[in-house]
Amino acid sequence: MDDKVLEELNVAFVSIGQKYGFVSAGDVFRQRQAEALAEGISKGRKEGLSKGRAEGMKKGMMAKTRSLAKAFRNKGFSLEAIADATGLTIDEIKAL
């Protein structure tokens, strides 16, 4: 949900009583629910972005490692030396 939708939800919780200067317990409850929802969404977005970045970095590093291992293999380096340098298994290097 974007901020515009959350704002529309917030406006929807304005009761007739609030328009005339008093607030019911239900109004307070609904307002707190809306605030908790907005906070939860914000926190979820931040955690999702953080996880996504970490996964992307990991995949990128692995792709680079595989690319280097393939280049070393093509240049005639020993599979054992490539495995020691990259952390890949000999079977993974052969599959490249």
C-alpha positions in Angstrom: 0.0 0.0 0.0 1.3 3.4 -0.8 1.0 6.5 1.3 -2.0 7.8 -0.7 -4.0 4.7 0.1 -3.0 4.9 3.8 -4.1 8.5 3.9 -7.4 7.6 2.3 -7.9 4.9 5.0 -7.1 7.4 7.7 -9.6 9.9 6.3 -12.2 7.1 6.2 -11.9 6.7 10.0 -13.0 10.2 10.7 -16.5 9.9 12.3 -19.3 12.3 12.4 -18.5 12.7 16.1 -15.0 13.8 15.3 -16.3 16.3 12.8 -18.3 17.9 15.7 -15.6 17.8 18.2 -15.8 14.5 20.2 -14.0 11.2 19.7 -15.4 7.8 20.6 -13.5 4.8 21.8 -14.1 3.1 18.5 -12.5 6.1 16.7 -9.4 5.9 18.8 -9.2 2.1 18.3 -9.6 2.5 14.5 -7.0 5.2 14.4 -4.5 3.1 16.4 -5.2 0.2 14.0 -4.5 2.4 11.0 -1.2 3.6 12.6 -0.1 0.1 13.4 -0.9 -1.1 9.9 1.1 1.8 8.4 4.0 1.1 10.7 3.9 -2.6 9.9 3.9 -1.9 6.2 6.8 0.5 6.5 8.8 -2.0 8.6 8.0 -4.8 6.1 9.2 -2.7 3.2 12.5 -1.9 4.9 13.1 -5.5 5.8 12.2 -6.7 2.3 14.6 -4.2 0.6 17.4 -5.2 3.0 16.9 -8.9 2.3 16.6 -8.2 -1.5 19.9 -6.3 -1.5 21.7 -8.9 0.4 20.4 -11.7 -1.9 21.3 -9.7 -4.9 24.9 -9.1 -3.7 25.3 -12.8 -2.9 24.1 -13.8 -6.4 26.3 -11.2 -8.0 29.4 -12.3 -6.1 28.7 -16.0 -6.9 28.3 -15.1 -10.6 31.6 -13.3 -10.6 33.3 -16.2 -8.8 32.0 -18.6 -11.4 33.0 -16.4 -14.2 36.6 -16.1 -12.9 36.7 -19.9 -12.3 35.6 -20.5 -15.9 38.3 -18.1 -17.2 41.0 -19.8 -15.1 39.9 -23.2 -16.3 40.0 -22.1 -19.9 43.5 -20.7 -19.4 44.6 -24.2 -18.2 44.9 -23.6 -14.4 44.5 -26.8 -12.4 41.1 -27.6 -11.0 42.5 -27.9 -7.5 44.1 -24.5 -7.7 40.8 -22.9 -8.9 38.9 -24.7 -6.2 41.3 -23.4 -3.5 41.1 -19.9 -4.8 37.4 -19.7 -5.4 35.8 -22.0 -2.9 33.9 -23.8 -5.6 34.1 -27.6 -5.7 35.9 -29.4 -8.5 32.5 -30.7 -9.8 31.1 -27.1 -9.9 34.2 -26.0 -11.9 33.9 -28.9 -14.3 30.2 -28.0 -14.9 31.1 -24.4 -16.0 
